[in-house]
């Protein structure tokens, strides 16, 4: 009998009876997706990889997503592939905004190394236990996390008192940017 | 005599790095102690930009990732959006897509073979492979109006129907192609210099390849029989007769053999696809008939109020997928190319993640060259077949 995602979920629940495993619901959620707690992620991945029946030997990709203003704000997505069963399975971990941190799965699948660096680069999610968590696609001196939803696309919001708290007077740096006064002549 | 290692940069400007890849090499004489690929020089933030574009507007972006194989990229994106919408294009459209994707595979492997051979010092092959690549580009031009960035596929179908004389042209190309592949092979397959430069070079075991997430010909060159067209079929690939070439050596020569065989298999698939298009009608509907998602026919727009409204809504706002997410993948010439789309119900994706094969295959480079000679790095980079536009996105 071919392996089904339901069977994978069942085995995972049997092996981790205490973990808060939750299936993602929604009409248009097209892939079988489970939310798993971050603290047991590495154990679960190791189990999924090493179990002879499941055999999720490959991690084709993992990535992040920012669901601002939802709480918890971030999530990481892990797409697992079992070559012997030709089956995909998706795991997700929800991550709070205050301290975006999730255990690294590099020890389970070495390919996660660059994916996690990319996710760190884009979202500022920290992967604990990662051997070398540095920026990968952006320059090392880049400031900010560009794929966060509060990061603008190529322009900066003009600083007004309503969107810049505790600012009554323009700072010297903003003064420098202010447009020069132009004298208009009558036509 | 001092006994210390030396660190040098290969790239970012280096002819064999296929773009702007930098590889930091720690050398002990000519032997590689450590190798570290440094990427990001071509990063253009495509994933971020996609969040500010409608789904259809993202299609031209996908051409520019792996610019050697635009059709495969278009297909991967369209399949992901179609999965999200829950629509499936007509069988005729799927056959046209399969035909163009297989021509793309031939063209991409031709470019790979030419450039890889140049890297290793065999300049002649390039002139032969680029001749056939040029023919494929002319076919793109004929069908889509652009030679390289074709943007021909649309969510739910094609941008327009295939033109007159197109199938004959493709047929002529695929009929001639096997003789050309023999020609390439006569230059390389038993060439002693080529064998010396590729056999036993850039080795990666099947186990390592799976652990490092390697896909495509690089995986199948290491003895792992996994091809998405067979194992997780899409666009009706399960109805075509073809074999998946697999080699067990895991070296650069095995990848060469796999790709040459794949070109021959692509010819087979393309022939079947042409026949199927003929059976289903050379000209005919080229989109789904659901005008919430695709443009209605132009004749209807001129005569029907409803069609005009649909036209306006699609042009002005795009379509609105339901709240949800989907991941879809294709067997691109370089490996598994996938798009992960998250929709919040608006006409723009909330998140688009690209699973690009080059990015992930390149990560396995240090495994292949550890302890080898510096000249092998060039053979290894060539044999993985990377396009930096796709690595950095």
Interface residues (C-beta under 8 A of the other chain):
Chain A: X26 X27 X28 X29 X30 X31 X33 X57 X58 X59 X60 X61 X63 X65 X66 X77 X79 X83 X86 X88 X90 X109 X110 X111 X113 X114 X115 X122 X135 X136 X137 X138 X139 X146 X147 X153
Chain B: X39 X40 X43 X45 X47 X48 X49 X51 X52 X83 X84 X86 X210 X211 X212 X213 X214 X215 X224 X226 X231 X232 X321 X322 X323 X324 X325 X326 X327 X329 X336 X338 X340 X342 X343 X350 X351 X353 X355 X359 X360 X363 X392 X393
